[in-house]
Amino acid sequence: AETYHISINTVRRAIDKLIEKGLVERKQGKGTFVTKPKFERNMKKLQSFTELCHQIGVKPGGKMLENKVVTADEKTARRLDIPVGSRVVFLSRVRYADQEPVVIEGNYFPMEYSFNDFDNNSLFDFIEEKTGKRIASSEKRIELCRATAHEGELLRVKKGEYLLYVKSTAYDTNGIPMYVGTQLINGERFSLYVYESAI
């Protein structure tokens, strides 16, 4: 107001219009901030994170956190349609969009899959290249959760911030489970688009 010699009310009205357009946001007790554009994922279309990044014009990346063989608990075994106690491959990565961490993914695979140098690879492409199988469908459950201190550090958000929590199971063309897993998504940087129809 001092810089442009206008009233405080004029400034407030201008900021309100910027908020309506999604260009700035108010954070209670913190102030008003310029918003970063969100990456939008169309949940109607089955696509890998790498494909999504290419579609929206950003560079995909990844960093391996864990790559190990573990024993499947009851829930994991049921979702993979394998006996409880079976050995499975657990793979966890942080995914980046233009070098910004936006997703932590953790997936369980039957033992026929193994992953070596896998930081930046597309999961969909890697599976098809190594096994000849294609991920044909996926079912997802979306919830909210709060970031732990470790998750917050990885995604560069504060402990307790809300994250999108996505549980998914991917199937091949014969309807056989290929992997099950979770994604923790920074909701301030990602939006999920879902289309519904009564027809």
Secondary structure, DSSP 8 states (H G I E B T S, - for coil): -TTTT--HHHHHHHHHHHHHTTSEEEETTTEEEE----EEEETTS---HHHHHHHHT--EEEEEEEEEEEE--HHHHHHHTS-TT-EEEEEEEEEEETTEEEEEEEEEEETT---SS-SS--HHHHHHHHHS----EEEEEEEEEE--HHHHHHHT--TT-EEEEEEEEEE-TTS-EEEEEEEEEETTTEEEE------
